[in-house]
Amino acid sequence: MASYSLPYYANPATIPAKLPTIEEIGAAQEILSDKLATKVVAIGDHFVVKYGPQLDLLEGETMLFLQNCSSVPVPRTYALFSNNEIKYIVMERIKGQDLSLIWAKLDNAAKETLAIKLRSIFTEMRQLTSPGGYCSVGHRGLLDGIFWMSDPSHTFAGPFETESDLNKAMIAKYVGDGLSKHKADYYARTFKEVLQNHPPVFTHADFQKKNVMITSKPSTDQVGKQPYSEMEVVIIDWEFSGWYPSYWEYARTIFAGGRWEDDWSLWVDRILEPFRNEHAWMTLLREFWR
């Protein structure tokens, strides 16, 4: 599996309008997200741009991989490039609402329809063959925040040949963050029993309602149809994705469920294969990296 050459620009015939300039990106007024070192802006009807000094262009390469090797619904990627140490991903603007904004309005029939769609998408993702062990596209390290280090020269992110190697890296990162070595030893002994025999499967690694875009309009004016009965989806924010142990998606998704204010976890159990023991242990480990 080859990675994509950078800078990358899509065939102009496939781009709906002229790509925005760096100046237009910097002056954009429609700000979708503004974090410490990464910003997301919308420009016109066609483009969303994610950019910043800490952005990893691997996210764009992952979307290219998915759009070229699967039917997984992702935003089309139009350009990946850097300028003065700022990295840019120019992608398709998905018109619709994210699922977090409409979840409370959905009845059980609509949630069932959506769960079936999402389960089919994740089933297809799981069939994408790893280029070798537990890794990201291009056989590079995993980008989940559990491996993050402020010093990029000191990384625990792999790639990993075995699940045991991945487990050892999580424990080493725990100790490296100054947490209890004795507790780390306990985790290490436990992980040898609990976190084993999980093959690498392609994983979004940040599956939350806010990262599911609903692209179709509610059909409230048609007799016999419930609102949102014709939903189509696009999944966004692929920055952490790669081939993780098969339990990872479920454990990460339930952990990210937040304040448990609705029935989301019930439907997660219908979208993803549950891994309850693995989730419990990963939650104990992740509590220190909230």
Secondary structure, DSSP 4 states (H G I P E B T S, - for coil): -PPPPSSEE--GGG-SSPPPPHHHHHT--EEEEE-SS-EEEEETTTEEEEEETT--THHHHHHHHHHHH-----PPEEEEEEETTEEEEEEEPPPSEEHHHHGGG--HHHHHHHHHHHHHHHHHHHTSPPSSSB-BTTTB----GGG--SSTTS-----BSSHHHHHHHHHHHHHHTT--HHHHHHHHHHHHHHS-S--EEEE-S---GGGEEE-SPP-TTSTT--TTTT--EEE---TT-EEEETTHHHHHHHHTTTT--SSHHHHHHHHS---HHHHHHHHHHHGGG-
